[in-house]
Amino acid sequence: MPEQSSTPAPAELTQLHASTCLSMTQFVNGRHCPKLAHSIVHQLSLLLAHPDLAAASRELYQQLLEHWQKIAAHLLEQDARREPRPIYH
């Protein structure tokens, strides 16, 4: 019988990575939502803070975090400049 890992940390890291990739894919496929961009920034922050993250991956995630922070800020700025939509009763 194969040995099971006593620590779930690598699986947690893999799941977080997969979730982040899915969110980025949703964004790229047209869901340009400020909340989604903010969620990606949060997920990348969690990845960078993870104790089991390999040193080689740290630089990549840091660059991605900086990129997504700019995207999130740009989208928030765009939303702030938009005229409020009229509400019809």
C-alpha positions in Angstrom: 0.0 0.0 0.0 1.4 3.5 -0.8 2.4 5.7 2.1 0.2 8.7 2.7 1.7 12.0 3.6 1.1 12.9 7.2 1.1 16.6 6.3 -1.7 18.0 4.0 0.4 21.1 3.3 1.6 20.1 -0.2 -2.0 19.2 -1.2 -3.2 22.6 0.2 -0.6 24.4 -1.8 -1.5 22.6 -4.9 -5.2 23.3 -4.4 -4.5 27.0 -3.8 -2.3 27.1 -7.0 -5.1 25.4 -9.0 -7.7 27.8 -7.6 -5.6 30.8 -8.5 -5.0 29.5 -12.0 -8.8 29.0 -12.4 -9.5 32.5 -11.3 -6.9 33.9 -13.7 -8.5 31.9 -16.5 -11.9 33.2 -15.7 -10.6 36.8 -15.8 -8.8 36.3 -19.1 -11.9 34.7 -20.6 -13.8 37.9 -20.2 -14.9 38.2 -16.6 -13.1 41.5 -16.0 -14.5 42.0 -12.5 -12.7 44.1 -9.9 -13.8 41.6 -7.2 -12.3 38.7 -9.2 -9.0 40.6 -9.6 -9.0 41.4 -5.9 -9.6 37.7 -5.2 -6.6 36.8 -7.4 -4.4 39.2 -5.5 -5.6 37.6 -2.2 -4.9 34.1 -3.5 -1.4 35.1 -4.7 -0.7 36.6 -1.3 -1.7 33.4 0.4 0.6 31.4 -2.0 3.5 33.7 -1.1 2.8 33.3 2.6 2.6 29.5 2.4 5.5 27.9 4.4 5.9 25.1 1.8 6.3 27.3 -1.2 9.6 26.5 -3.0 12.1 29.3 -3.3 12.1 29.0 -7.0 8.3 29.7 -7.2 8.5 32.7 -4.8 9.9 35.1 -7.5 7.3 34.0 -10.0 4.4 34.5 -7.6 5.8 37.8 -6.5 5.8 39.1 -10.1 2.3 37.8 -10.6 1.2 39.5 -7.4 2.6 42.8 -8.5 1.0 42.5 -11.9 -2.5 41.6 -10.5 -2.3 44.4 -8.0 -1.9 46.8 -10.9 -4.9 45.2 -12.7 -7.1 45.4 -9.6 -6.1 49.0 -9.0 -6.9 49.9 -12.6 -10.3 48.2 -12.5 -11.2 50.0 -9.3 -10.1 53.3 -10.8 -12.3 52.6 -13.9 -15.3 51.8 -11.7 -14.8 55.0 -9.7 -14.9 57.1 -12.9 -18.0 55.4 -14.3 -21.3 57.3 -14.1 -23.8 55.7 -11.8 -26.6 53.9 -13.7 -30.0 55.3 -13.2 -32.4 53.3 -11.1 -35.9 53.0 -12.5 -38.8 52.4 -10.2 
